[in-house]
Amino acid sequence: MIRVLVADDQAIVRDGLVTLLGLLDDLEIVGRPPTARSCQTPPSWCSPSMPTTPRSPARCFPQFTARERGVLTLIAEARSNAEIAAELFLGVSTVTSHVNAIFAKMPARDKAQAIALALDSTSDADL
């Protein structure tokens, strides 16, 4: 079961997210603070698996290394592994290893889902 903390400054957005996420059997809404700022330090009783508030990849996915966050940012730009490798001066097999590590650390089965999760968890300015 994935535990989610839904935070947004706009009540209509927050309520809409809670309604939509409530339709999924494998998600549990553990909190819905009235502002995104109040979510920065969620209460200890809530312990969400992944907060749904606009944050940079570094804050939203703190378990990623700096290199994995860089790869995730380039994945979000729809770059291929070969393009990411060239951009970061890495081998394609190294990029593939980073992509696999990203998938192991977030609930994503493929690049499209990783992009969706990253975009849902960050603002456009952060990517």
N, C-alpha and C positions, 0 to 999 in steps of 0.2 A: 504494500500500500504506500503510495506517495502522499506525503503530508505537505500541504501548500498553504502558505500565508499570502493572502491577497491584500495588497495595499495600493491605494491610489487616492489622490487628493479629491477626485470627483466621485461623489457617491454613486452616480448613475453608472460610471465605468466599473467601479468596485462591485456594485450589485449585479451588473451584467456578467462580469467574470465569475462571480460566485454562482450565478444561475447556470452558466455554461459548464463550468467545471463540476458542478454538482451532478450533472448528467453522466459523468464518467464513473464507472464502478471502482476503478483502481486508484481514485484520488479522494483524499479527505481534506476538507477545508479546516485548518486548525486555528485560524484567526483572520480578522478583517479590520485592522486598525484604521482609524479615520483619515490618516495621512501617510504618505510614503515616508516622510521624515520619521514618524514614530516607529517605522519598521526597521530602522537602521540597527536597533538593538531590540530584537523581539524578546518577549518574556520567555523565561526558561521553560515554562510549562508547554510552550507551543512547539518548539523544535521542528520547524518545517524542513522538508527534504530540499525544496527549492523555492525561495520567495519569488513572487511574481510582481516585482516592482522595477521601474526603469533604473538600471545600474550598468556600470561599465563591465566588460567581461571579467576584469580583475576582481571586482567586488561581487559579482553575481556568481562566478565560478571560481572561488578562491583556491580550490583544490588543483587548479591548472598551474603548470609551470609557465614562466614568461614565454617560453618558446611555443607551448601549446596554445596560449592565448593569441600569439602572433599567427599561428597556423589557423586557428578558429576565425580570426578576423579576415584572413585571406579566403577561407572557405566561404564566409559570408559574402565575399565579393565575387562568388561563383568561379573562383580560380581552380584549375585542375591541379593535381599533385605535381605534375611537371612544371607548371607555372609557379606554384608555391616554392618548389625546390629552387628554381632559377632566381626568384625574388629574394629568398633567404640564404642563397649560396649553400644549399644542402643537396644531398643525393635524394633521388625520388624514393628510395627505400627508407630513408630516414624520415621523410615527410609521411610516408605510409605508416611508419611506426608511431609518429605523433598523432596522426588521424585515428589510429586504432586506440591509442591511449585516451584520446578525447571521447571516443565512443564508450570506452569502459567507464569513464567518470561521469557521463551524463546520460540521461535516458533517450539516447538517439540510436537508431538502427542504421542510418545512412547519412550522407552529407546533406540532403534536403531537410531531413528532420533536425540535424544539428544547426543548420542555418535558421530554421524556424524558431528553435529554442533560443538561439543567440539573439535573434531580432526581437523576440517576445520579451527578452530579459534585459535589453539595452535600449537606449534611445538612439536615434539615427546619428546624433552627434558623436556618440561614443564609438561607433564602428568605423 
